[in-house]
Structures are given as structure tokens and as C-alpha cells.
Amino acid sequence: MARLKTSSKTYEKAFRRIASVKNIDANFDLGNGLTAAAYQAAIDLVKNSMDEYNTQLSKVDGLLNTLKDSEKALNDWNERILNGVASKYGKDSSEYEEAGGTRKSDYKKPVKKAKAA
């Protein structure tokens, strides 16, 4: 399942606000570093960070898919190896138990419950 990409209400608000500020004055400057250019730089920083974050999430999703596929292949190997040991030595052998199987003689026998009268 893909991870949800992020968005930012703060970014959307700033994106709309910078358009309005630039409409008021292209060289908007309130002093103390509060300029349209500095505001645009802060907006761009958030946009670039959000884009990078979302890109990394996509990469992680791809890596997770690769990991899951590798695990499926390894699980198939596990099953095939155990079946191979069972084929060669039998399911009641100590070799089968060593390979991770449960010997037939170690299976629990089902206990029949007596019916109530």
C-alpha cells in the first residue's frame, strides 16, 4: 500500500498570498527583511522540501515492494528446501527436524471428546 503523499495548507495559503502581495506591489517591502522576494524564497523552500519528501516516499514504496517480492521468493526457497530434505530423508527423520520441520512422530494426536448423554 502506497504511503500518502503530503500537502500543506500553509503552503497553499502562502502561495495565494504571495500572488496578492505581488499584485499590490512587485517590489513589496515592509522593512526588517519582510519583502516579497524573501517571502517567495520561504515559499519555494517549503515547496522544494515537500516535493523531496514526497519523492522519497515514492522511493520507499518501491523499496518496500522489492523487499516483499524478495521475501516471497525466499519463502518459496524455504519451502522447497524443507520439502527436499523431507524427500531425501523422510518426514520422521532427525535431518528433517534439523532443517526446521516437525517430525511426524512428534505430531499431537487429536483427542476425541466424549459426547454428553
Secondary structure as the mmCIF struct_conf table of DSSP 4:
data_model
#
loop_
_struct_conf.conf_type_id
_struct_conf.id
_struct_conf.beg_label_comp_id
_struct_conf.beg_label_asym_id
_struct_conf.beg_label_seq_id
_struct_conf.end_label_comp_id
_struct_conf.end_label_asym_id
_struct_conf.end_label_seq_id
HELX_LH_PP_P HELX_LH_PP_P1 ALA A 2 THR A 6
HELX_RH_AL_P HELX_RH_AL_P1 LYS A 9 ILE A 24
TURN_TY1_P TURN_TY1_P1 ALA A 26 ASN A 27
STRN STRN1 ASP A 29 ASP A 29
BEND BEND1 GLY A 31 GLY A 31
TURN_TY1_P TURN_TY1_P2 ASN A 32 GLY A 33
STRN STRN2 THR A 35 THR A 35
HELX_RH_AL_P HELX_RH_AL_P2 ALA A 36 TYR A 89
TURN_TY1_P TURN_TY1_P3 LYS A 91 ASP A 92
BEND BEND2 SER A 93 SER A 93
HELX_RH_AL_P HELX_RH_AL_P3 SER A 94 GLU A 98
TURN_TY1_P TURN_TY1_P4 ALA A 99 GLY A 100
HELX_RH_3T_P HELX_RH_3T_P1 LYS A 104 ASP A 106
BEND BEND3 TYR A 107 TYR A 107
HELX_LH_PP_P HELX_LH_PP_P2 LYS A 108 ALA A 116
#
